[in-house]
Amino acid sequence: MSIRSICSRRSAGLPALGSLLAVCASLCAGCWYSGGEALFLLGFGRGQKIDAKFRLTRGPVLILIDDPQGRVDWPPALSALSDQLGEQLVQHGAAGRVVPRQTLDQVRQTETEFERRGCREIGELCGAEQVLWVQAQDFVAEEQFFDPSNAAYFVATVKVINVAEKTSRSRVRLWPESPEGQLVQATLNGNQVAIAKTKGAIAGELATQLARRIARLFYDHRATDFGKDE
């Protein structure tokens, strides 16, 4: 078989590639996009689409951050997680409305039996339809570390509670099926910890990363190659 016939067969098998290159050329010429930008707009490099694990209600959602075992030794990290998680959910359309943290704080101060209240009851007192219940499981945010690959971390479990369910305890938890909840973890390597420097900055970065990861459970997104948290 001649080299010409081999090349002809290969060329005949690539019509789609030729069309794609033509589209890219058109994009680059008419819209001032580079070749890489054009390919990104066409969907290349964005990664596979990942569907939401659960769809939250369009009504009020209460974010309840709980640390029953006192794992988080930097309390501002809990408030930061709550605020940033709320922002992420609204920003990406995962929640129609998030109950302000100040509303929860007010209920906590005025409700004498607050500590005895269950998660569903607290959601009801705050006027929520669902509660996004986040429980801290482990937390390390120190300037000094021993494992460069896992120098700091924030681990939590996530559950969605149905506030309207008052008769069946088995139907109060909407998601996930596992009673332990969905495990989510944020980690920083040694370089990231060194850049953050202080415990407060390290804890803040962990809260930011964890908020993003939890929020992604509730909206469609793409897995990208541009970083864990992009």
C-alpha positions in Angstrom: 0.0 0.0 0.0 1.4 3.4 -1.0 2.1 6.2 1.5 -0.4 8.3 -0.5 -3.2 5.9 0.1 -2.4 5.6 3.8 -2.5 9.3 4.2 -5.8 9.5 2.3 -7.4 7.0 4.6 -6.2 8.9 7.7 -7.5 12.2 6.3 -10.9 10.7 5.4 -11.3 9.5 9.0 -10.9 13.0 10.5 -13.8 15.1 9.2 -14.9 16.0 12.7 -11.4 17.3 13.5 -11.4 19.4 10.4 -14.8 20.9 11.3 -13.6 21.6 14.8 -10.5 23.4 13.6 -12.7 25.4 11.2 -14.9 26.5 14.1 -11.9 27.4 16.2 -10.5 29.4 13.4 -13.8 31.3 13.0 -14.0 32.0 16.7 -10.4 33.3 16.8 -10.8 35.4 13.7 -14.2 37.0 14.5 -14.1 37.3 18.3 -10.4 37.8 19.1 -10.2 34.6 21.1 -6.9 32.6 21.2 -7.0 29.0 20.1 -6.9 27.8 23.8 -9.7 30.2 24.8 -11.8 29.0 21.8 -11.4 25.4 22.8 -12.4 26.2 26.4 -15.5 27.9 25.2 -16.4 24.8 23.2 -16.1 22.7 26.3 -12.6 21.3 26.1 -10.6 21.6 29.4 -13.6 22.3 31.5 -13.8 18.7 32.8 -16.8 16.3 33.1 -20.1 17.7 34.3 -20.9 16.6 37.8 -24.6 16.6 38.8 -25.8 17.9 42.2 -26.0 15.2 44.8 -29.2 16.8 46.2 -31.5 19.7 45.3 -32.3 22.1 48.1 -35.7 23.8 48.5 -36.3 27.2 47.0 -37.7 28.2 50.4 -35.6 29.3 53.3 -32.6 27.1 54.2 -31.0 27.3 57.6 -27.3 26.5 57.7 -26.6 24.9 61.1 -22.9 24.5 61.9 -22.4 22.1 64.8 -19.3 21.1 66.7 -20.6 18.6 69.3 -17.1 17.3 70.3 -15.4 20.6 70.4 -13.0 19.7 67.5 -12.6 23.3 66.2 -10.2 25.2 68.4 -10.6 28.4 66.4 -14.3 29.3 66.7 -14.2 32.0 64.0 -13.7 29.2 61.5 -17.3 28.0 62.2 -18.8 31.4 61.6 -16.7 31.8 58.5 -17.9 28.4 57.2 -21.5 29.4 57.8 -21.3 32.7 56.0 -19.3 31.5 53.1 -21.4 28.4 52.6 -24.5 30.6 52.4 -22.9 32.9 49.9 -21.8 29.9 47.7 -25.3 28.4 47.7 -27.0 31.6 46.7 -24.3 32.6 44.2 -24.6 29.3 42.3 -28.4 29.1 42.6 -28.3 26.1 44.9 -30.7 27.8 47.4 -33.4 30.3 46.8 -32.9 31.9 50.2 -30.6 31.3 53.2 -31.7 32.2 56.7 -29.3 34.9 58.0 -26.9 33.7 60.7 -28.1 36.6 62.9 -31.6 35.0 63.0 -30.1 31.8 64.4 -28.0 33.8 66.9 -31.2 35.6 68.1 -33.1 32.3 68.5 -30.1 30.9 70.4 -30.2 33.8 72.8 -34.0 34.0 73.4 -34.9 30.3 73.4 -34.3 29.1 76.9 -34.4 25.4 75.8 -32.2 25.9 72.8 -29.6 23.3 73.7 -32.2 20.7 74.1 -33.9 21.4 70.8 -33.3 19.1 67.9 -32.1 20.2 64.5 -35.6 20.1 63.0 -37.0 22.2 65.8 -34.3 24.8 65.5 -35.0 25.1 61.8 -38.7 25.6 62.6 -37.9 28.3 65.1 -35.8 30.1 62.4 -38.6 29.9 59.8 -36.7 27.5 57.5 -38.1 24.8 55.2 -34.9 22.7 55.3 -31.8 22.6 57.5 -28.3 22.1 56.0 -26.7 20.5 59.0 -22.9 20.5 59.1 -21.1 18.7 61.9 -17.4 19.2 62.5 -15.6 15.9 62.8 -11.9 16.9 62.8 -9.9 20.1 62.6 -6.2 20.9 62.5 -4.9 24.4 61.7 -1.4 24.9 63.2 1.6 26.9 62.0 3.8 23.9 62.7 3.1 20.7 60.8 4.6 17.2 60.3 2.9 16.0 57.1 3.6 18.4 54.2 0.9 16.7 52.1 -1.8 17.0 54.8 -0.5 19.9 56.9 -4.0 21.3 57.9 -7.5 20.0 57.5 -11.2 20.5 58.2 -13.5 17.5 58.1 -17.2 17.6 58.4 -20.4 15.6 57.7 -23.3 17.1 55.9 -27.1 16.2 56.2 -30.3 17.8 54.9 -33.2 17.9 57.3 -36.9 18.3 56.5 -38.3 20.9 58.9 -42.0 20.1 57.9 -41.8 16.5 59.0 -43.1 16.1 62.5 -44.5 12.6 62.7 -41.8 10.2 61.4 -38.3 10.5 62.7 -37.1 8.2 59.8 -38.3 10.8 57.3 -36.8 13.9 58.9 -33.4 13.3 57.2 -33.8 14.0 53.5 -30.2 13.4 52.4 -28.1 11.3 52.4 -29.3 7.8 53.0 -26.4 7.1 55.3 -27.3 8.1 58.9 -23.7 9.3 59.4 -24.1 11.9 56.7 -21.9 12.9 53.7 -18.3 13.3 54.6 -16.5 16.3 53.2 -12.9 17.4 53.8 -10.7 20.4 53.0 -7.0 20.1 53.2 -3.9 22.4 52.9 -0.4 21.3 52.0 2.7 22.5 53.6 3.3 25.3 51.1 -0.3 26.6 51.6 0.1 26.6 55.4 3.5 28.5 55.0 1.9 31.1 52.9 -1.0 31.6 55.3 1.4 31.8 58.2 -1.0 32.4 61.2 -3.5 30.1 62.7 -6.3 32.5 61.9 -5.4 32.7 58.2 -5.0 28.9 58.0 -8.4 28.3 59.6 -10.0 30.9 57.3 -8.6 29.2 54.2 -9.8 25.9 55.4 -13.3 27.3 56.0 -13.3 28.8 52.5 -12.3 25.6 50.9 -14.8 23.5 52.9 -17.6 25.9 52.1 -17.0 25.5 48.4 -16.8 21.8 48.6 -20.0 21.5 50.6 -21.9 23.9 48.3 -20.9 21.9 45.2 -22.9 19.0 46.6 -26.1 20.9 45.8 -25.5 22.3 42.3 -24.3 21.0 38.9 -20.7 21.9 38.2 -17.7 20.7 36.2 -14.5 19.0 37.4 -11.7 21.1 36.1 -7.9 20.8 35.8 -7.4 24.4 37.1 -7.3 23.6 40.8 -9.2 21.8 43.5 -11.4 24.7 44.3 -12.0 26.5 41.0 
